[in-house]
Amino acid sequence: MDRIFGGVGALAGLSAVALSAVAAHLPMDAAANAMLRDAVQMQGWHALALLFTSRMVAGAPRLAGIAGWAFVLGLAGFCGSIYLRVFAGLPVTFLAPYGGTALMLGWAALALALVRR
């Protein structure tokens, strides 16, 4: 799992930087730009969380695994729904709260993994 979380974290960081450039240069209305910037910021922070989680898997594999998968699902649900709304016009932002909840659960599992380690 450490390779999966590390790889996804690195790709999430890479795409966060690319999407940040898009947000800075692609003409779009202010509301869409604000949504995009929020999603990119959330993605960047959770890319780092995934990289950290990838290093935690050996010390507390079960909880770190739960944290990692929660971060992956949360990024897909939260950021993915916003990206689909901004770039494709798909009304799927109703998924964002589920993604946000998964991200919070990831942080809780990571905290427990650190305490139990």
Number of C-alpha atoms within 10 A of each C-alpha: 16 20 12 15 26 21 16 19 27 17 13 23 21 15 16 21 16 13 20 19 12 14 18 13 9 11 10 13 9 9 10 17 17 13 16 23 20 15 22 24 16 17 27 21 14 24 27 16 21 29 22 18 32 24 16 21 21 14 13 18 17 13 23 30 23 20 31 34 21 25 31 23 20 26 24 20 23 25 25 20 21 27 21 14 17 19 11 9 10 12 12 15 19 12 17 20 14 16 24 21 17 23 26 16 19 28 21 16 20 25 15 15 22 15 9 10 12
